[in-house]
Amino acid sequence: MTAEPSARTTAPRRAYAERLHIPWFAWPAGLGVTALLAAEVWMGSSGLRAWVPFAVLLPVALLLLWRADRIRVVVTDTELHVDDARLPLSVIADVIALDADGKREVLGVGSHPLAFVVQRPWIKGGVQVVLDDPADPTPFWVVSSRRPVELATALLRAKN
């Protein structure tokens, strides 16, 4: 019996993966504020106003919290994935790990308006990925990361 080459392609190897979780206290705080808002709409009434605010607002709050908690940052052999955005490693010119002050400076008043930013305020660090792509007007990406040095190192290793 001979082994035939598989028709499926192999998935790219992950050099780095991180999920940008929201803080644990955002879940009870978000649901508490939503329940308070629903109670304000209800205000002791009967009929639809008694249950519709809770039936609508609480699932919407859960959906928004889940959506804020699902951002992933992944470095593969060929690309940087940030949520649904993909950046080929071949267009990366430089990678800079940022602490809280560096991230604030890069995203501050002098920031470039065409920069691609995935910033989470509850995450202090980040990475600036400088691009060298004449076909793309985006000068750089800024991505929040709890481990910016590891992310920058993984990008530079995967690029080379």
Sequence and secondary structure as in RCSB ss.txt:
>XXXX:A:sequence
MTAEPSARTTAPRRAYAERLHIPWFAWPAGLGVTALLAAEVWMGSSGLRAWVPFAVLLPVALLLLWRADRIRVVV
TDTELHVDDARLPLSVIADVIALDADGKREVLGVGSHPLAFVVQRPWIKGGVQVVLDDPADPTPFWVVSSRRPVE
LATALLRAKN
>XXXX:A:secstr
      SS     EEEEEE    TTHHHHHHHHHHHHHHHHHTT  THHHHHHHHHHHHHHHHHHHHHT  EEEE
ESSEEEETTEEEEGGGEEEEEEE HHHHHHHTSTT  TT EEE  TT   EEEEEE  TT    EEEEE SSHHH
HHHHHHHHH 
